[in-house]
Amino acid sequence: MYNIRGLFTRDAIIQYLVSLGPVYTVVQDTIFKNRPQQPGPLIGEDVIRAVAKAMPLGRRGGRSITVPGGTGVANFYEPFPIHPDIAVTGADLNNLKLYQTNAGSLNVWAQGKTSYLRDIVRATTEAMCAVSLTGRLQWPVQLEGGGFETYDINYGAIQTATPAKLWDAADCKTADVFELLTEMQLKLQEKGFGGTIEVWAGKSAYIALYKICEKSTTTAKINIQITDQGINVGGFLIKRRAELYYNPQTKAYLPAVGDKVVKMIALDAGHIMPYAAIDDLDGNLEPMPFFIKPIETKNPSGYQLVAESKPLPVVNVDGICDAEVVA
């Protein structure tokens, strides 16, 4: 029997991932850049809520000042694993015997399997990140019998703003757009955030904005620029978010940002995506973004390549503001 375990050691997987290079996913790579690895299977609420803010000075010789909210853990979140597997059949193993004397070809084969599983994990993580921007992470959990239940964490209500004029109204002007965006940023700033922001618009919201700006470019006093990066209105760069994510329970493709919504996200609000320790002895029960384990099967004869990752995208709801701008 051909043994493929040596092709999927921890060091080998790391090398495959380095060779494959990074995969860009807009929500993860823009909002969740902070991805610490937690040593246990649970994520403490104190880690999630630990957003640095300014504090007063202490007097010389006086006692230290306790950081607000840093007195202990009130709750724990338990990340569930992303746990896909793919089959390596006896026929596949027989074919691999042709490359036994060619380590390079074997590594190319193993790297291809790693790439496929990595992309599945990455796509699932990206979808969870997009959902979490609503303030509530709900994602299907598949049961042993094939049914589903829902993994559900409610981080709280995000902030909202109401436009004085809807963007698809006939009399809406760029000044009305600028006024709403300014109000949304002020709401973030009143919570201590908003120094660095991302502004994302759903499909209908972005089209409505485009029409307003196209009509106003020759007469508007507010600086307007329409580029392939987005639409800049008085210093606010609004980006079109056309990405869709797949829900494996409903089999529907859903938008990362609601069709009629403009979403403003403070990048300095402490959004975080920790990786919890995986539940696998061969992975030493350690936290890691991605792990693959070959498991021998008897019926049918072959291996299962089982991947695992336990990310938990967590948002600070005070650092997100939504506005529905289209009727």
C-alpha positions in Angstrom: 0.0 0.0 0.0 1.2 3.5 -0.8 1.5 5.7 2.2 0.8 9.4 1.6 1.2 10.6 5.2 4.7 11.9 4.6 3.3 14.3 2.0 1.1 16.0 4.5 3.3 16.8 7.5 2.9 20.2 9.1 6.1 21.4 7.5 5.1 20.1 4.1 1.7 21.8 4.3 3.4 25.1 5.3 5.7 24.7 2.3 2.7 24.1 -0.1 0.9 27.1 1.2 4.0 29.3 0.8 4.4 28.0 -2.8 0.7 28.6 -3.6 0.8 32.2 -2.3 -1.9 34.2 -0.6 -5.5 34.2 -1.7 -7.1 37.6 -1.6 -10.6 37.7 0.0 -11.9 41.2 0.4 -13.7 41.0 3.8 -11.0 39.0 5.6 -8.1 41.0 4.2 -9.7 44.4 4.7 -11.6 44.1 8.0 -10.1 41.1 9.8 -6.4 41.7 9.4 -5.8 40.8 13.1 -5.9 37.0 13.3 -4.2 35.8 16.5 -3.9 32.1 17.3 -5.5 31.2 20.6 -4.0 28.3 22.6 -7.4 26.8 23.6 -10.7 25.7 22.0 -12.6 28.7 23.4 -12.3 32.4 22.7 -12.7 34.7 25.8 -15.0 37.7 25.5 -12.2 39.8 27.1 -10.0 39.1 24.1 -12.8 40.2 21.8 -13.7 43.3 23.6 -10.1 44.4 24.3 -10.2 47.6 22.1 -7.4 50.0 23.0 -8.6 53.6 23.9 -6.9 56.6 25.5 -6.9 56.7 29.3 -6.0 59.3 31.9 -2.6 59.7 33.4 -1.9 58.6 36.9 -0.3 60.7 39.7 3.4 60.1 40.5 3.5 57.6 43.3 -0.2 56.8 42.9 -1.8 53.5 42.2 -2.1 52.1 38.7 -5.4 52.7 36.8 -7.5 49.6 35.9 -8.4 49.4 32.3 -12.2 49.5 31.8 -13.6 46.1 30.8 -10.3 44.3 31.6 -11.3 42.8 35.0 -12.0 39.3 33.7 -13.8 37.0 31.3 -17.6 37.0 31.5 -18.3 34.8 28.6 -16.6 32.4 26.2 -17.3 31.8 22.5 -16.8 28.3 21.1 -15.7 28.3 17.5 -16.9 25.3 15.5 -14.5 23.8 12.9 -14.6 24.1 9.2 -14.0 20.4 8.5 -14.0 19.4 4.8 -12.6 16.1 3.4 -11.9 14.7 0.0 -11.2 11.1 -1.0 -8.0 9.6 -2.3 -9.1 6.3 -3.8 -7.1 3.1 -4.2 -7.0 3.9 -8.0 -5.5 7.3 -7.2 -2.8 5.6 -5.0 -2.0 3.1 -7.8 -1.5 6.1 -10.1 0.8 7.8 -7.6 3.0 4.7 -7.6 4.1 5.8 -11.1 5.8 8.9 -9.4 7.4 7.1 -6.5 10.9 8.0 -7.8 9.9 11.6 -8.5 9.5 13.5 -5.3 8.7 16.7 -7.3 5.7 15.2 -9.0 4.4 13.8 -5.7 4.7 17.3 -4.1 2.9 18.9 -7.0 0.0 16.4 -6.5 -0.1 17.0 -2.8 0.0 20.8 -3.3 -3.0 20.6 -5.7 -5.0 18.7 -3.0 -3.9 21.3 -0.4 -4.9 24.2 -2.7 -8.4 22.7 -3.2 -9.0 22.2 0.5 -7.5 25.6 1.4 -9.8 27.3 -1.1 -12.9 25.6 0.5 -11.8 26.7 4.0 -11.0 30.2 2.8 -14.4 30.6 1.0 -16.3 29.4 4.1 -14.3 31.8 6.3 -14.9 34.7 4.0 -18.7 34.0 4.0 -18.7 33.9 7.8 -16.8 37.2 7.9 -19.4 38.8 5.6 -22.3 37.6 7.7 -20.6 38.8 10.9 -20.7 42.4 9.6 -24.4 42.4 10.4 -23.6 42.1 14.1 -24.8 38.5 14.2 -22.9 35.5 13.0 -25.3 32.8 11.8 -24.0 29.9 9.8 -25.3 26.4 9.1 -23.9 23.4 11.0 -24.4 20.1 9.3 -25.5 17.2 11.5 -24.5 13.6 11.2 -27.8 12.6 9.6 -27.5 15.3 6.9 -29.8 17.9 8.5 -28.8 21.4 9.7 -28.8 23.5 12.8 -27.6 27.0 13.1 -24.4 28.3 14.8 -25.5 31.6 16.2 -23.5 34.4 18.0 -25.2 37.8 18.5 -22.5 40.5 19.0 -25.2 43.2 19.4 -26.9 45.8 17.2 -24.7 47.7 14.8 -25.3 51.4 14.4 -27.7 52.8 11.8 -28.3 56.1 10.1 -31.3 57.3 8.1 -30.7 59.4 5.0 -32.6 62.7 4.7 -33.2 61.8 1.1 -33.1 58.4 -0.5 -30.4 58.2 -3.1 -32.8 57.1 -5.8 -35.1 60.1 -5.2 -35.3 62.5 -8.1 -34.1 65.5 -6.1 -31.2 63.8 -4.2 -27.9 65.6 -4.7 -24.3 64.9 -3.9 -24.7 67.2 -0.9 -27.3 64.9 0.5 -24.9 61.9 0.0 -22.1 63.8 1.7 -24.4 64.7 4.6 -25.3 61.1 5.3 -21.7 59.8 5.1 -20.6 62.6 7.5 -23.4 61.6 9.9 -22.4 57.9 9.7 -18.7 58.7 10.4 -19.8 60.9 13.3 -21.7 58.0 14.8 -18.5 55.9 14.7 -16.4 58.8 16.1 -18.8 59.3 19.0 -18.0 55.7 20.0 -14.2 56.4 19.8 -13.6 55.0 16.3 -13.7 56.0 12.7 -10.2 57.4 12.2 -9.8 55.0 9.3 -12.9 53.8 7.5 -14.1 51.6 4.6 -17.4 52.6 2.9 -19.1 49.8 1.0 -22.2 49.9 -1.1 -24.5 47.2 -2.4 -25.5 46.9 -6.0 -28.6 49.2 -6.1 -27.1 51.7 -3.7 -24.0 52.0 -5.8 -25.9 52.4 -9.0 -28.1 55.1 -7.4 -24.9 56.9 -6.3 -23.4 56.7 -9.7 -26.4 58.3 -11.3 -26.4 61.2 -8.8 -22.7 61.8 -9.3 -22.9 61.5 -13.1 -25.5 64.2 -13.2 -23.6 66.4 -10.7 -20.0 66.3 -11.9 -20.2 69.6 -13.8 -22.1 71.6 -11.3 -21.4 70.1 -7.8 -19.3 72.2 -5.4 -18.3 69.0 -3.6 -15.3 67.2 -5.2 -16.5 64.1 -7.0 -14.3 61.5 -8.7 -15.5 58.3 -10.4 -12.8 55.8 -10.8 -12.4 52.0 -11.1 -11.6 52.1 -7.3 -15.0 53.6 -6.4 -16.7 56.9 -6.2 -15.1 59.6 -4.1 -17.6 62.1 -2.7 -15.9 64.9 -0.8 -13.2 62.6 0.6 -15.4 59.6 1.2 -14.5 56.7 -1.1 -17.5 54.5 -1.6 -16.6 51.1 -3.0 -19.0 48.8 -4.9 -19.2 45.4 -3.2 -20.5 43.0 -5.8 -19.1 39.8 -4.2 -21.5 37.0 -3.4 -21.1 34.2 -0.9 -22.6 30.7 -1.0 -24.9 29.4 1.7 -24.5 25.6 1.8 -27.9 25.1 3.5 -30.1 27.3 1.3 -27.8 26.8 -1.7 -28.3 30.5 -2.4 -25.7 33.1 -3.3 -26.0 36.2 -1.1 -24.4 39.6 -1.3 -21.6 40.6 1.1 -23.4 43.9 1.5 -27.1 44.3 1.2 -28.4 45.5 -2.2 -29.8 48.8 -0.9 -27.3 49.4 1.9 -24.3 51.6 2.4 -22.0 50.2 5.1 -19.3 52.2 6.9 -16.8 50.2 8.9 -14.2 51.6 11.3 -11.0 49.7 10.7 -9.7 50.9 14.1 -12.6 49.4 16.1 -10.8 46.2 16.9 -12.5 43.7 14.6 -10.6 40.4 15.1 -10.6 36.9 13.8 -8.8 34.5 16.2 -8.0 30.9 15.3 -8.8 28.5 18.1 -6.9 25.2 18.7 -8.0 22.4 16.4 -9.4 19.2 17.8 -6.8 16.9 16.4 -4.0 14.9 18.1 -1.9 14.9 14.9 -2.1 18.7 15.0 -1.0 18.6 18.6 -4.3 20.3 19.6 -2.7 23.6 18.6 -4.2 26.6 17.0 -3.3 26.9 13.3 -5.1 28.5 10.4 -5.2 25.4 8.3 -4.3 21.7 8.8 -4.7 18.5 6.7 -4.6 15.0 8.0 -4.7 11.8 5.8 -6.9 9.1 7.4 -6.8 5.5 6.0 -10.2 4.1 5.0 -11.1 0.4 4.4 -14.3 0.6 2.5 -13.6 1.9 -0.1 -9.8 1.3 0.3 -7.9 4.6 0.2 -7.5 7.7 2.3 -9.6 10.7 3.3 -7.8 14.0 3.3 -9.4 15.8 6.2 -8.8 19.5 6.6 -9.6 21.6 9.7 -9.7 25.2 10.7 -11.4 27.1 13.5 -11.7 30.8 12.7 -14.1 33.0 14.5 -14.7 36.5 12.9 -15.8 38.9 15.6 -16.9 42.4 15.1 -17.1 45.4 17.3 -20.7 46.6 16.6 -19.9 50.1 17.7 -17.5 50.3 14.7 -20.1 49.5 12.0 -22.9 51.7 10.7 -25.5 50.9 8.1 -27.8 53.1 6.1 -30.5 51.9 3.7 -30.4 54.4 0.9 -32.6 53.0 -1.8 -36.4 52.6 -1.7 
